[in-house]
Amino acid sequence: MLKRTLLLLAIGSFAVVGCSAEATSEDGNDDEMEEDTGSSESELRSAVSCATERMDTYSGGSRTGTTDVIRVGGKRVTKATGHAFLKWQKAAHAAGVNIGINSGFRTMDEQRYFYNCYQTGRCNNGNLAARPGYSNHQNGRALDISNSGSSWMQNNASRFGFRRTVASEPWHFEYFGTDPGGACSGGGGTSEPEPAGDGESCSSATLGRVVPEKTCVQARSDNLWYRCRDGNWFETTSSDSLCSARHPL
């Protein structure tokens, strides 16, 4: 009888633990109140696409002009903010901290979507979002960063021109500075080859391991090809002559 009682208690405890783990899982939506600290393709070293898109910018409810955006880790960012983030990310990686971008530049339609979700509560968990035209995600200054609980990230953001501007949102940072230069300084299109850095490598989420400089990998996330260069991933093609090794899906 005692053995039967202990067995039932053990089964009951396992069931409680299983339910608790499932109940606390969250979606990783891009939103001004969403804090996603889970792993992602972008967290270790972000893939960079220098192909530019011209976007309208807004501030204070009014259109302020246009800006060119690139993609870092698959997210739209202005060149200045993207280049600054890559420097911050590389230093974080060297310190053993993995950070990525959950949300970058937003179009008017994207901001309208988030604001509608906030008003109706029918999507995106009804999380807080600024009125369309008033979010700094629409002028390229704001980023929502993963792993925002890292003390290193919080303490070193200012070194790279980033500041927390919303007290209730530890993941929301804004960039205050000029373009520090970087992967896409030369203009649009796929970034041009540069001399390889000594001892640089990239972490591939597709392969599940770190690969050496000049390795080319077809990403599971978008089927595109990327080449490891100076510790970052750059969009390329399967026929890139600089690939020292190729890993198709």
Residue pairs with C-beta under 8 A, 6 or more apart in sequence:
26 36
27 125
28 34
28 36
28 38
28 40
28 102
29 36
29 124
29 125
29 127
30 75
30 102
30 103
30 144
31 103
31 114
31 117
31 124
31 125
31 127
31 128
31 129
31 144
32 103
32 114
32 127
32 128
32 129
32 130
32 135
32 137
32 144
32 166
32 169
32 172
33 125
33 127
33 128
33 129
33 169
34 102
34 103
34 124
34 125
34 127
34 144
34 171
35 148
35 169
35 170
35 171
36 102
36 146
36 171
37 146
37 147
37 148
37 149
38 146
39 98
39 205
40 73
40 100
40 102
40 146
40 205
41 47
41 73
41 74
41 100
41 205
41 219
41 221
42 72
42 73
42 74
42 75
42 100
42 101
42 146
43 73
43 98
43 99
43 100
43 146
43 147
44 93
44 98
44 202
44 203
44 205
45 89
45 90
45 93
45 202
45 203
45 231
45 232
45 233
46 72
46 73
46 85
46 86
46 89
46 100
46 101
46 232
46 233
47 71
47 72
47 73
47 74
47 219
47 226
47 232
47 233
47 234
47 235
48 70
48 71
48 72
48 82
48 86
48 183
48 184
48 191
48 232
48 233
48 234
48 235
49 70
49 71
49 190
49 234
49 235
50 70
50 183
50 184
50 186
50 187
50 188
50 189
50 190
50 191
50 234
50 235
51 70
51 71
51 188
51 189
51 190
51 235
52 68
52 69
52 70
52 79
52 184
52 187
52 188
53 68
53 69
53 76
54 66
54 67
54 68
55 66
55 67
55 68
55 69
55 76
55 105
55 107
56 63
56 65
56 66
56 107
56 108
57 63
57 64
57 65
57 66
57 67
57 138
57 139
57 140
58 64
58 108
58 132
58 133
58 134
58 135
58 138
58 139
59 133
59 134
59 136
59 138
59 139
60 133
60 134
61 131
61 133
61 134
62 133
63 133
64 139
67 78
67 139
67 140
68 78
68 79
68 188
69 76
69 77
69 78
69 79
69 104
69 105
69 140
70 76
70 77
70 78
70 79
70 82
70 184
71 77
72 82
72 85
72 86
72 101
72 104
73 100
73 101
74 221
74 222
75 101
75 102
75 103
75 104
75 105
76 104
76 105
76 106
77 85
77 101
77 104
77 105
77 140
77 143
78 105
78 140
78 141
79 179
79 182
79 184
79 185
80 140
80 175
80 177
80 178
80 179
80 180
81 104
81 105
81 140
81 141
81 143
81 175
82 104
82 182
82 184
83 179
83 180
83 181
83 182
83 183
83 184
83 185
84 160
84 161
84 162
84 175
84 177
84 179
84 180
85 101
85 143
85 160
85 162
85 175
86 182
86 183
86 232
87 160
87 180
87 182
88 99
88 156
88 157
88 159
88 160
88 162
89 99
89 100
90 231
90 232
91 156
91 159
91 160
92 98
92 99
92 150
92 152
92 153
92 156
93 231
95 152
95 156
97 147
97 150
97 152
97 153
98 147
99 145
99 146
99 147
99 150
99 153
100 145
100 146
100 147
101 143
101 144
101 145
101 146
102 144
102 145
102 146
102 171
103 137
103 143
103 144
104 137
104 142
104 143
104 144
105 137
105 138
105 140
106 114
106 135
106 137
106 138
107 138
108 132
108 133
108 138
111 129
111 130
111 132
111 133
111 135
111 137
111 138
112 132
113 123
113 124
114 124
114 127
114 129
115 129
115 130
115 131
115 132
116 123
117 123
117 124
117 125
117 126
117 127
117 129
118 124
118 126
118 127
118 128
118 129
120 126
129 135
130 136
130 137
132 138
135 142
136 142
136 165
136 174
137 144
141 174
141 175
141 176
142 165
142 172
142 173
142 174
142 175
143 162
143 172
143 173
143 174
143 175
144 169
144 171
144 172
144 173
145 153
145 171
145 172
145 173
146 171
147 153
148 154
148 170
148 171
149 170
154 164
154 170
157 163
157 164
157 173
161 175
161 176
161 177
161 180
162 173
162 174
162 175
162 176
163 173
163 174
163 176
164 170
164 172
164 173
165 172
165 173
165 174
166 172
179 185
183 191
183 232
183 234
184 191
186 192
190 234
190 235
190 236
190 237
191 229
191 234
191 235
193 229
193 242
194 229
194 230
196 213
196 214
196 229
196 230
197 213
197 230
197 231
200 213
200 228
200 229
200 230
200 231
201 210
201 211
201 212
201 213
201 228
201 231
202 210
202 211
202 213
202 215
202 228
202 231
202 232
202 233
203 209
203 210
203 211
204 210
204 211
204 215
204 217
204 247
205 219
205 220
205 221
206 217
206 218
206 219
206 220
206 221
206 247
206 249
207 217
207 247
211 217
211 228
211 245
211 247
212 228
212 244
212 245
213 228
213 229
213 230
213 244
214 227
214 228
214 229
214 242
214 243
214 244
214 245
215 227
215 228
215 243
215 244
215 245
215 247
216 225
216 226
216 227
216 228
216 236
216 238
216 240
216 243
216 244
216 245
216 246
216 247
217 225
217 226
217 228
217 233
217 246
217 247
218 224
218 225
218 226
218 238
218 247
218 248
218 249
219 225
219 226
220 249
223 249
224 235
225 235
225 236
225 237
225 238
225 240
226 233
226 234
226 235
226 236
227 233
227 234
227 236
227 240
227 242
227 243
236 243
238 246
238 248
